[in-house]
Amino acid sequence: MKKPKDCHSYFFVDESGDPTFYDARGNLIVGAERGSSPLLIIGFVETQDPHALRRAVLDVQQEVLTEPYFKRIPSLRKTAVAFHAKDDAPEIRYLFYRRIKELEFKAQFIVARKIEKVFRNDFRADEDQFYDHLVSRAFRDVLHRYKQNSIYFAKRGSRDRQEPLLQAILKAKKTFEQTHNKGIDTVITVQAQSPKGEPCLSIIDYVNWALQRAYTKKEMRYYEYIEEKVSFVLDLYDWEAFPGNCYYRSSRGKKVEGNRFDISKATPL
């Protein structure tokens, strides 16, 4: 294993879907028709030059806000705060995708199909444990490459979750060390931030949304447009298509042909 490079890597993390399995009465609500997403995706974009990404995001935002064609779009008020793929108008969404396609970054994803038996047996029906496990898995193999690692999570509610997320990251580092029987000398910082305060979070929001659409709507065009930016997708619980962890795309460029993101293929336990 090579020594960490003496430079700084930045990770911008967001989720698509949610970790919710039950309503307030304990009824299972997984599935779009029941009110909760059928999967949870944790994704991040990684860059060594966040300043270039921030400038690009802010430049597109300024272009949108000063373009008369957009001034009557109801969602422009939200776009003025931060880009958000779900809420932005299709024309604005295209402009943003076209711009981020030109930027230097790589994206990685952990996908978890929400299977109740796994949730209860592996995570004691605890949403935080489920979420933190995905975070830990997402960062397990990436924290040994650079001396400095700054991780920014899109803020969701209270900042009280910052410490558990840091522990999930440190668990990922420890798992890597135990697997390779070697300590890694890197510095890791974790903080929560809003897309308004950290423009790079809008990029992972958009890339996440593209993957989520591929899974839940079988709509591949967004993902295929920016697929070259994606270095890794791990579908943890797709046992039917792949008897083991499913790596849809790796840094070696291996791909699975056909519809790689068919949520209906999840094997019921």
Helices and strands as residue ranges (DSSP letters): E 5-17, G 32-34, E 39-47, H 50-66, G 68-70, H 76-79, H 90-100, E 106-113, H 116-123, H 127-139, E 146-154, G 159-161, H 162-180, E 187-193, H 200-216, H 221-226, G 227-229, E 230-235, E 246-249, G 263-265
